[in-house]
Amino acid sequence: MRIDVLTLFPGMFSGPLSESIVARARERGLVEIHIHDIREFTRDKHKVTDDYPFGGGAGMVMKPEPVFAAVEHVMGDVAEPGRVILMSPQGSVFTQQMAMRLAQERHLVFICGHYEGVDERVRQALVHEEISIGDYILTGGELPAMVVIDALTRLIPGVLDEESVAAESFTSGLLDYPQYTRPREFRGMTVPEVLVSGDHEKVRIWRRKEALARTLERRPDLLRKASLTPEDLRLLEEIKRDKAGGTGEGRC
């Protein structure tokens, strides 16, 4: 995959995209990431990228000319045009399913908005999709772009072990089950016996029940959308009975 990022603040990307899983994916040639300074595509000596909005109002708006020039530049570098994504609070809220879909693309171009947003003609003529990472306002689109890039990069085939990805929160539609490692006992807290029993079927059921219980407690909205099996429904009934009885012994 090739990813091009168009931004007014290219320095923000040097650290996050040069560490951990994203860095290893880049080193192995699984993803190619290019950061472009939108100011380099202006035509005036002061490299102005914003102007006052027509009709008045507070703030500034990103000008269309440098954004168009930047997108056309990166598209000219590839044989097949990519998908252009505008990071915007007006976009669709980012999900794991969206990350999985974007991970299948060959070329993505991210436009990082700033100020009061971008000229509407950028949306009309260039943008295929607008993405938001939540219902809050950030200084610009750089941090959201990093979030999306991190989430989709780890889903590119070969970046991570497929089994690890399949077991993560949201991949199955549920939150993840609790995880434990050594030591078996720490400050009076012990690892659940089932996890050291060696019985793989009991471990599987315990983990599924814990994932269902955690999702029911913290994100019940996910259960309404999840594809639940007859076993899941039975486990949910057990969880609700345990909760009604005031005991967590069945899960702990």
Sequence and secondary structure as in RCSB ss.txt:
>XXXX:A:sequence
MRIDVLTLFPGMFSGPLSESIVARARERGLVEIHIHDIREFTRDKHKVTDDYPFGGGAGMVMKPEPVFAAVEHVM
GDVAEPGRVILMSPQGSVFTQQMAMRLAQERHLVFICGHYEGVDERVRQALVHEEISIGDYILTGGELPAMVVID
ALTRLIPGVLDEESVAAESFTSGLLDYPQYTRPREFRGMTVPEVLVSGDHEKVRIWRRKEALARTLERRPDLLRK
ASLTPEDLRLLEEIKRDKAGGTGEGRC
>XXXX:A:secstr
 EEEEEES GGGGTTGGGSHHHHHHHHTTS EEEEEEGGGG  STT   EE  TT  SS EE HHHHHHHHHHHH
HTSSS  EEEEEEEEEEE  HHHHHHHTT SEEEEEE  TT B HHHHHHT SEEEESSSS  SSSHHHHHHHHH
HHHTTSBTTB HHHHHTSTTTSSS       S SEETTEE  GGGGS  HHHHHHHHHHHHHHHHHHH HHHHHH
S   HHHHHHHHHHHHHHHTT  TTT 
